[in-house]
């Protein structure tokens, strides 16, 4: 199975399955001398882990990270940083009825046909359990980027039909972690939570949107033509389980605007060149322009529902299956740190790549 490594200079390789002994990863390319704050890494993992609230799966995983190489006396050595997290609360028997049947809108059918063999216990490698490794690797990327004050703030901006209307400049990011939905609008968060709980009680699920603001990004990140910054961000986000849509800046709404309305005029702000609007979403010509990078990531409804569904089995027979076990009625709240992590991996990779572009910058 190929495709388990992400990035060029700053690279993350992940391994492990949902019901295996452990999951983990290797970060290669992290410069020496970065302070590796394990408390911060664990905090990020705690934001993603299951069992956080009534609107997430009841599976209990501590996701306690163990760093086993690449760090000495609290700093990166330049060697590969390997980390491991044990799987503690597996209930493989919940998936016995899926050994020969394919769940609608899951990876069961495609994995079976591509590989001729699959791990039916929670989806194996296709499980969102793997994203814990991304969060750990992305946290290391964030620790690198902390040195240049690049900040990542993701939040839930929509759950089903309930959508945030306030512009991001009016939001209080301190509110994000004060409710289980991770929406910075407290009143809307209550509506979102009620909606998720209602669907959960009905054995149904929903999707939503996560908005990410990346602040203090220096000018110049991005490698045209095929490694445009927004292209790599799009690949990162679309690689996350259940993601079906990506837009940056004005996104699809920009198609309804004229060029006069959409262009971002340049102006001098605080002695530096900037733009008076940001429909570009902080990226022009595939290169960061110094404005905040603003993107939206759309998640589909969770595919496992606690209702009977039509399907087929490996013998080509029609069957009826029903979801069992422990599942999220909406993955969006737990996906907030995943979106931040994948963005951090992209920005860290391009930050390192950009440092090799100009000789005069190296000499300064």
HELIX and SHEET records of a PDB file:
HELIX    1   1 UNK A   38  UNK A   48  1                                  11    
HELIX    2   2 UNK A   92  UNK A   98  5                                   7    
HELIX    3   3 UNK A  108  UNK A  115  1                                   8    
HELIX    4   4 UNK A  124  UNK A  126  5                                   3    
HELIX    5   5 UNK A  128  UNK A  130  5                                   3    
HELIX    6   6 UNK A  131  UNK A  145  1                                  15    
HELIX    7   7 UNK A  146  UNK A  148  5                                   3    
HELIX    8   8 UNK A  168  UNK A  170  5                                   3    
HELIX    9   9 UNK A  173  UNK A  178  5                                   6    
HELIX   10  10 UNK A  186  UNK A  201  1                                  16    
HELIX   11  11 UNK A  229  UNK A  238  1                                  10    
HELIX   12  12 UNK A  251  UNK A  256  5                                   6    
HELIX   13  13 UNK A  259  UNK A  262  1                                   4    
HELIX   14  14 UNK A  332  UNK A  354  1                                  23    
HELIX   15  15 UNK A  359  UNK A  363  1                                   5    
SHEET    1   A 5 UNK A   5  UNK A   6  0                                        
SHEET    2   A 5 UNK A  11  UNK A  16 -1                                        
SHEET    3   A 5 UNK A  22  UNK A  28 -1                                        
SHEET    4   A 5 UNK A  81  UNK A  86 -1                                        
SHEET    5   A 5 UNK A  66  UNK A  69 -1                                        
SHEET    1   B 2 UNK A  71  UNK A  72  0                                        
SHEET    2   B 2 UNK A  75  UNK A  76 -1                                        
SHEET    1   C 5 UNK A 162  UNK A 163  0                                        
SHEET    2   C 5 UNK A 151  UNK A 159 -1                                        
SHEET    3   C 5 UNK A 208  UNK A 215 -1                                        
SHEET    4   C 5 UNK A 293  UNK A 299 -1                                        
SHEET    5   C 5 UNK A 243  UNK A 248 -1                                        
SHEET    1   D 2 UNK A 266  UNK A 269  0                                        
SHEET    2   D 2 UNK A 272  UNK A 275 -1                                        
SHEET    1   E 2 UNK A 283  UNK A 284  0                                        
SHEET    2   E 2 UNK A 287  UNK A 288 -1                                        
SHEET    1   F 2 UNK A 308  UNK A 312  0                                        
SHEET    2   F 2 UNK A 318  UNK A 322 -1                                        
END                                                                             
